[in-house]
Amino acid sequence: MRKPWSVAALALGGLLILAGCGQNPIIGAKPEAGDKVVAKVGNDPVWASDVKREAVAQGAITEGEPLDVSSDLFRRTLDELVDQKLLANEAVREGFDRQPSVKRQLQAAHDKVLGDAVVTSMVNKAVNENAIHSLYQEQQRLSQRSEEIKARQILVATQPEAEAIKKLLATGASFDALAMQKSTDSATRFNGGDLGYFTLDSMPEAYGTALKTAKPGETLGPVKTDGGFAIIRVEDRRPEQPISLEEARPQIVRFLTYDEIRTLLARLRSATRVQMLIAAPDGTTVKEPASAPKAAAAAQPPTQPAASPVQPEKKK
């Protein structure tokens, strides 16, 4: 599973910057067991693990996915790292590392790498199989399950059509065959109108009303819906099946991760005096520096909305 923060990208960027400034105390040290040097820029080594982390940061591979050192992707990524080191070394020769604005960026990168290292360590300890299983069992104990219904439908445009289909079913006609021949619902017609298992609260109100007291084997309708008129056959009723551990795992891991970060930050904030200096003591707004972006530019909305967690689909 890919981590929700870009630890790899930030760590690599910070190491490259420090290496370029000649301040990296771990130059020459093996980063990981079995690691090997795949290039040298001057006397600075580039390790195979550096290349893999950069490929992960770029989204070319996922966390834990192997990267063959003989592949084109590895070569391209290695070339990019060599270029980055060359540029960093040139920046030092030009004195950019002594500029106040660059020093602040270096300090910010340094803080970010160390902060991510703490978060990663804490999360790796907290998000383990025991914690995942415990939270899963707790949620199963607290959840209130409703009832699931399994049914099929034939959806047509008019009520007379629906009444005619119901008469054919009463004479012994095959529900599956009529669904394939007559139904206008493209999502279900080719599987015999099968709706799978569902809870009433997940269906349109008309279905919920019709199916509330229906028993397995009953054929209902016509039921007026937004899409036309439905003939519904109830096949089964059962207690709602719990989501499996593997289906719930991504949500549990995400919850435990964010909960651990929130707890850690709350503890650190309570132990440290933090002052927000966004306004002067007299209440006037602090002026932005001349280099700050214009308000109009800063107010531009993002081009894409943030993605929301995807709920796992219930198996039919």
Order of alpha helices (4+ residues) and beta strands (2+ residues): alpha-beta-beta-alpha-alpha-alpha-alpha-beta-alpha-alpha-beta-alpha-beta-beta-alpha-alpha
